[in-house]
Amino acid sequence: MAFILSGTTVVSYAEAEDVRDRDQRVFEANEISFADAPNSPGNLDEYLEDLTTRGTERINQKIRASARWREYLNATGSYNNIDDLPAFIPERIKTRKADFTEMCVYYTLKEYILPKIADFGDPESPEVQKITYYENKFQDIFEELLAIMDWYDADDSGTVDADEKQVRFQLNRRTRGRRNIVKVR
């Protein structure tokens, strides 16, 4: 469970071993052969790490596109202009790295691996159910990480300072929306 680095740059949040460990049966039951494919990766681990790299890039874009990311940057003083939205820099993740690894594994399984073997004609197929399960797990961790921003070093000082930590509490309350109010004349 470690990030894959190229020098000091984070390439992927997960390694091939992390993906194989999460759902080992997929790889045992469905043998993938690269021998006949042109321009194929050398082995399964290379292929999985290519997929986790793509998953990491998508996760970074999802974080950057979220309204919560803009709120966080605004609160830490890193965001001043809507036309100049700072990039999400994975090297500034200082804590909760295991959560990012887990999130990347779920994303890779649900988006890249399981759709290759799923029978979408049968909504009760085990692969389709796994895709739904991993989608829910990914969303849970993604929303939790965005709600509790205690892992990002906004000023690149090497540690996450108290003024860089933010928690957004979820409000669980019932409201009566305008559409639910009946007007009597």
C-alpha positions, 0 to 999 in steps of 0.5 A: 500500500504505497503510492507509485512515484516517479522521482518526487511525482505521484504517478498512482495512488495504488500498486498492482498488488493492491488491486489484486489483493482487493478482489483476487478471485477476478484475476484467478477465475479470469486469466488475462493473456497478453501474449497475442495482443499487439503493443501489450504490457509485459505482464499483468502487474504493468497492466494493472499499474497503467490502469491505476495511473489512469484512475489516479488521473481521473480521481485528481480531476474529480477532486479539482472539479468539485465545489468542495475543492474550491471552497477549501482553496478559498478558505486557505487563501490559495484561490482568488480567481475563477479563471485561475483554479490551482491544480490538485497536487498529489505530492501535497497529500500528507496523511490518509494515504491508505484511503487514497490507495483504497479509493484508487483500487475501487475506482480501477476495479469499477471503471476499468477491470470489471466492465471488461468481464461483466455481463451487462445484459444480466443486471443480476450478474456477479460482476455488475453487482460488484461494479455497483458495490465498488462504485458505492465504496468509492463514493463513500471514501471520496465524499469522506475525504472531501468532507474532512480535509485534514490530509492536504498541505495547501502551502507546501510547508511539509506538514498539514497545519491547523489552519489547513484542516477543514471539516464540513459536517453533514446536516441530517435534517428534514426540510419542507421544500417549496414543492411540498407546501400546498397552498389553499385559496 
